[in-house]
């Protein structure tokens, strides 16, 4: 069985998680949003389900997929010690941007005028 890290390495699966973060969705809705075939979408959903990242809820003839936050919390916990690597850089960027003057006038065209 693939780990959550291996599963979310695939961009389409990350897109599915993004869509499910908003609300539960059916296979047909996901297929439409992703621009994939129904079997292609189902294949990605099966991988996500096997990794415990999504769960399926049957409702009559439809199957609703929803996000399972627990494995994502585990990923977040693993990433926590690494946050300093980008948090410090973002703080430095914010300090730098705070020192820059605000530009309120629209940019003007500084090209030399053409002679006629």
ABEGO torsion letter per residue (X at the ends): XBBAAAAAABAAAAAAAAAAAABBBBAAAAAAAAGBBAAAAAAAAAAAAAAGABBBBBBEABBBBBBBAAAAAAAAAAAAAAAAAAAAAAAAAAAAAAABBBBABBBBBABBBBBX
